[in-house]
Amino acid sequence: MVKKVQSAKTRKAQDIEGVMQNLRRMVKALQIYAASVERAYGITGPQLWALWELGRSGPLNLKELAERMYLGGSTVVGVLDRLEARGLAERLPDPDDRRRLSIRLTSEGAKLLATAPHPAHGQLLHALQDMSGARVGGLKEATDILVHAMEADDLEAQFFFAET
């Protein structure tokens, strides 16, 4: 009976160690990626992600871009402001509804995107989208518990290692 309890504790300790190592690996991978993109291209990971979504889908309105990035519109506005200031994206009146703006890549944005790597945030999202709903739900529940235990429920964190 003692061996069963001890092996269960050992297994749990091994799983905790594995979870911690996996979290460190994911954070480190995102950190390395963000630094390399900024060094090589002069833009942040979130800016590259927005360019990638615009390049992949063509012109989008703000709501569509925010939905594809799983972010709020106000956060995406900051990203777009910086891209527009660099001449990489532009907002134009939507030809179908002049009350709305259509966001598209400029020729400079398309050139940068042609040489840029796939956004790390996108890789993470695609991995999550490829998982079953039950598995994503389990991850959400587990991360909710961890965030709450760390008393981080009210922290705003739109991006990994980058200001918009």
C-alpha positions in Angstrom: 0.0 0.0 0.0 2.8 2.4 0.8 4.4 1.7 -2.6 1.2 2.7 -4.5 1.0 6.0 -2.6 4.7 6.7 -3.1 4.5 5.9 -6.8 1.5 8.2 -7.2 3.4 11.0 -5.5 6.4 10.3 -7.7 4.3 10.4 -10.8 2.7 13.7 -9.7 6.1 15.2 -9.0 7.3 14.1 -12.4 4.2 15.6 -14.1 4.7 18.9 -12.2 8.3 18.9 -13.3 7.3 18.2 -16.9 4.6 20.9 -16.9 7.1 23.5 -15.5 9.7 22.5 -18.1 7.1 22.7 -20.9 6.0 26.2 -19.8 9.6 27.4 -19.6 10.2 26.0 -23.1 7.2 27.7 -24.5 8.0 31.1 -22.9 11.6 30.8 -24.0 10.7 30.0 -27.6 8.3 33.0 -27.7 11.0 35.2 -26.1 13.7 34.1 -28.6 11.3 34.5 -31.5 10.2 38.0 -30.4 13.7 39.3 -30.1 14.8 37.8 -33.4 11.9 39.3 -35.3 12.5 42.7 -33.8 16.2 42.6 -34.5 15.8 41.3 -38.1 12.7 43.2 -39.2 12.3 46.2 -36.8 8.8 45.2 -35.9 7.3 43.4 -33.0 5.8 39.9 -33.1 2.2 41.3 -32.8 2.9 43.6 -35.7 4.2 40.7 -37.8 1.1 38.7 -36.8 -1.2 41.5 -38.0 0.7 41.8 -41.3 0.5 38.0 -41.7 -3.2 38.0 -41.2 -3.7 40.9 -43.7 -1.4 39.1 -46.2 -3.2 35.8 -45.8 -6.7 37.2 -46.0 -6.5 40.4 -48.0 -8.1 43.6 -46.8 -10.0 43.2 -43.5 -11.9 45.6 -41.3 -10.8 46.2 -37.7 -13.3 43.7 -36.2 -12.2 40.9 -38.6 -8.5 41.5 -37.9 -9.1 41.6 -34.1 -11.1 38.3 -34.3 -8.4 36.6 -36.3 -5.8 37.7 -33.7 -8.0 36.8 -30.8 -7.7 40.3 -29.4 -9.8 43.3 -28.7 -10.3 46.1 -31.3 -8.6 48.7 -29.1 -5.4 46.6 -28.8 -5.3 46.0 -32.6 -5.7 49.8 -33.2 -2.3 50.3 -31.4 -0.7 47.7 -33.6 -2.2 49.3 -36.7 -1.1 52.8 -35.7 2.5 51.6 -35.6 2.3 49.6 -38.9 0.7 52.7 -40.6 3.5 54.9 -39.2 6.1 52.6 -40.7 4.2 52.5 -44.1 3.5 48.8 -43.8 -0.3 48.9 -43.7 -3.0 51.4 -44.5 -6.6 52.1 -43.6 -8.9 53.1 -46.4 -12.6 53.6 -46.7 -14.3 50.3 -47.3 -15.7 50.3 -50.8 -18.9 48.5 -49.7 -19.6 50.6 -46.6 -17.9 54.0 -46.4 -18.7 54.2 -42.7 -16.1 51.4 -42.1 -12.4 51.2 -42.8 -10.6 48.5 -44.7 -7.1 47.6 -43.6 -4.6 46.3 -46.2 -0.9 45.8 -46.6 1.1 48.4 -48.5 3.6 47.3 -51.1 6.3 47.8 -48.4 4.3 45.6 -46.0 4.0 42.9 -48.6 7.7 43.0 -49.3 8.6 42.7 -45.6 6.0 39.9 -45.2 7.5 38.0 -48.1 10.8 37.5 -46.3 9.5 37.3 -42.7 9.0 34.1 -40.7 5.6 32.7 -39.7 4.4 34.5 -36.5 5.0 32.6 -33.3 1.6 33.6 -31.9 0.1 32.1 -35.1 1.9 28.8 -34.5 0.6 28.6 -31.0 -3.0 29.5 -32.2 -2.8 26.9 -35.0 -1.7 24.2 -32.5 -4.6 25.1 -30.2 -7.1 25.1 -33.1 -5.9 21.7 -34.2 -6.7 20.3 -30.7 -10.1 18.9 -29.9 -12.5 21.2 -28.1 -12.3 19.0 -25.0 -8.5 19.3 -24.9 -8.6 23.1 -25.4 -11.3 23.3 -22.7 -9.1 21.3 -20.3 -6.1 23.6 -21.0 -8.3 26.7 -20.4 -9.5 25.3 -17.1 -6.0 24.4 -16.0 -4.5 27.8 -17.0 -7.4 29.6 -15.3 -6.5 27.7 -12.1 -2.8 28.6 -12.4 -3.5 32.3 -13.2 -5.9 32.5 -10.2 -3.3 30.8 -7.9 -0.7 33.3 -9.0 -3.2 36.2 -8.2 -2.8 37.4 -11.8 -6.5 37.4 -12.8 -6.6 41.1 -13.3 -3.3 41.5 -15.2 -3.7 42.7 -18.8 -1.4 40.9 -21.1 -2.3 41.0 -24.7 1.1 39.9 -26.1 4.2 37.9 -25.2 7.3 40.0 -24.9 6.2 42.9 -27.0 4.4 46.2 -26.7 2.0 46.7 -29.5 
